C-alpha cells in the first residue's frame, strides 16, 4: 500500500495558524505527517484532530513530531548534546523507517558547521545508505549542490546572516550524497527549482526527502505543495511524497 507522506515546518509551533495548517494538511490527504517547529503539544494534538491522523508522536519542547493514520510500531527521540533532537519512527504497517529532522538554521559557514556536527551524531543511528528502507525527511536548513537560491529575494533575516557569515555552503547535502543518500526531489525533477521558502514567494529549497538508493524506485512523487489559499499557513511549503 502506498503511503502519502508530508513534511511541514509549521513555524513557531503553529499558534493561531493551526486551523489553517490543519486545513492545508487535510487537503493533501496524508497518511503520515512529519512536522518541524512543532514544540506546542496542544497544537500538535489539535492538528491530529483536524486531520484525522489520530496517532501522534510528539514531545513537549521538541521541534520534530509525527502524525499517522495508522499506529507507529516504534518512536524514539534522539537528543545529541547541544543539538536539536531528531525522531526515529516506523509505521506498524510498513517496512519503512523514517528519521524526522529539523536542523539548525543559517545557510552559511557557522550554521553548516553545526549541521555537520548533527550528521556526525546521527551517523551511528541512521546507518549506511545501503540500508534498504530508511528515509531522512524534514527541514535540513541546507542548500543542495547545484541548487541556485534567489539570494536577492530571500527574507531579510536570511540575507543579513549571509552578509555577516559568508556565502551559502552545501557541505551537509554534499556529505549525505557522497554517503549514498539520494535527494529524491532532485532525482525526479532535475530541471525544476523546487523552492520551499518563503511560502508566499519561494526562493530557496530547504525541505528534503532523502532515501536509500534501493528505495528510490518506490517513490512515485516528491514535490512541494504550493496553494495560494494556504500561503500564510507557515513560512515553508509542505513537501509531499508518495512511497509504495
N, C-alpha and C positions, 0 to 999 in steps of 0.2 A: 504494500500500500504506500503510495506517495505521500510524503509529508510536506506541507507548505510551512516554511519556516521564515519568520520575520525577525530581523534585528532592528532595534529602535532606541536611540538615545532620546529620552523624553524631557531632558533639560530640567535641572533643579528639582527633581522629584515629581514634576508634573504640575503641582499646585492647582490653580483654578482651571488649568487647561485639561484636567483629567477627563471630563466628559467629551471634549473634542478629540483627545488622544484615543479614548475608547471607541468613539465613532469611526475614526480613521482605521484603527486596527480591525474593527468588526467588518469594515468594507473590504478588507484584504482577505478575510476568511482563513485565518491561520490555524494550524494545528499546534504550533509551538511559537512562542514569542520570547526572544531574549532581549531584556531591557537593560539600558545603561542609564546612569544617574537616577536609579530607582531606589533612592535612600529612604523614602517615606513608605513604611509598611502599609499604612492606611490607604495610600494612593494605589499601591500595588494590588491590594485586596479589592479595591473599588474597580480597578481595571479588569480584574478577574471576573467580577460580577457583570460588568458592562459587555465583555466579550464572550462570556460563556466558557472561558478557559478556566475551569474550576480547580485545577491542580497547580499549586503555587510553590515555588522555591524562592524564598526571599529571606533576608537577614537584616535587621534594623541597622541603618547607617552604612550598609554595604551597597556599592553602586550597581552591581550586576544582580539581576533577578530573572526568573523564567516562569512563564505561564504555559500550561499544557492542556490540551483537550483530553488527553489520557494521562494516567499516573506516570510518575518518574520512578524508575527502578532504583536509581541512586542519585543523590545530590550531595556534593562535597564542595565546601568553600575552602580555597587555599589562600593563606594570608602571608605572603613573603614579608619579612621585616622591612618596614619603611616604604612599602609599595602597596598599590591597590590590590585588594583581594580579587580572585577570579573564581568562577563557578564551573565545576565539572559535573555534568549530569548525563544520564542515559534514560531515554524513554523506555518504559516497560515493554512496549510492543515493537521495539526496533532494535536493529543491530548496531545503530549509530551511537557514538559518544560525542558529546558537544563540550567544548571549552568556551564559556562565555567570558568576554574580555571587555574591559574599559581601561585603556592605558592612559598614562599621564599626558596632558595636553602640552602644546608648544612644538611647532614644526621644525625648529632649528636645533642647534648643537646641544643645548642643555636638556631639552625635552627628549631628544633622541638618545642621549646617554642614559637617562632614567628608563626609557623603554627597553633599551638593550639589557639593562640590569633585570628588568621584568622577564625578558626572554630567557636569561640565564637561570632565573629562579624557576621558571615554568618547565624548562627542558626535561628534568627527570620525570615530570608528571605527564606531560603531553606525549612523550616518547618520540620515536622516529616517524618521519613521514611515510615510511614503508608500512606502518600500521594501516590496515585496510579500511577502517571505519571511523576515523576521527575528523571532526570539523572544528576549526577555530573560527569564532564568529563574534563580531561586535565592533565597537568604535576603537580602532587602534591609534587614532590621532596621529597617523603617519601617512606620508605620501609614498606611492609606489614608484619604482624606477620606470621612467618613460612617461609618467603622467605629467601633464602641464597645467597646474593650477593657474587661474587668472588672478595673479597676486594683487594687481592694482584694484580689483573689485572685491577683495576679501574684507570681512568685517574689520573695523578699526583696531580692535584689540589684537587680532592676529597680525595685522600689518605692523603694529608697534613692536610686538615680540620679535618679528623678523628684522626690524630695523636695529634693535639693540642686541640681538643674539645671533645674527648672521643668517646666511641663506638657508633655504629648505634642504633638509637632509633626507636620504632614503635608506639609511642603514638597516632599519628594522625589517622592511619588506625585502631588501636585498638579502639579509641573512635568512629569512624564512624561505625565500625562493631557492636560495643556494642549498638549503637543507632538504629541498624536495617538495615543500608545500606549494600548492597551486592556487593562484589568485583567480577564483572561478569567474568573477565578473569579467576580468580582462581576457580570460581564455574564451569566453562566449561572445565578447564584444570588443574585439581588438582595435576597432577604429572609433569607438564612442567614448566620450569623456566620463560618463557615469558619476558626475559630481553629486555629493550628498549634503553639502553645507555651503552657505546657509540655505535653509529650506525655501525661503521666499525667492531666492535667486542664486541657485547653487554655483559655486566657483571652484570647489576642491573636493576630492574624494577621500574620505577618512574612514568609511564604514566598509567592512570586508566580510566575505566568507572565503576562508582558505580550507582546502581539502587535500587529503592524501591522493596521490595520483590514481590509485585503484578506484577511488570513489567518484572521481570526476565524471566518468561516463554515465553515472546515475543521476547527475544533476541536470535537469532539463531547462531550468530557468533561474536567473540570478540578475536582478536589476533593481534600482531604486524606484519607489512608488512616488510619483510626483503628481499631486492633485491640488489644484489651486484652492479648492474648498477647505483643505486642511493645512494650508501653508503655514498658519500660525499655531499649529498644534505643538510644534517644537522647532528648534533651530536646525535639526537634522532631518533628512528624509529617511524613512524606513527602507531597509534593504530586504527584498522579498526573494526567496529561493524555493524551488520545488525539487525535492530529493526522492528518488524511487527507493 
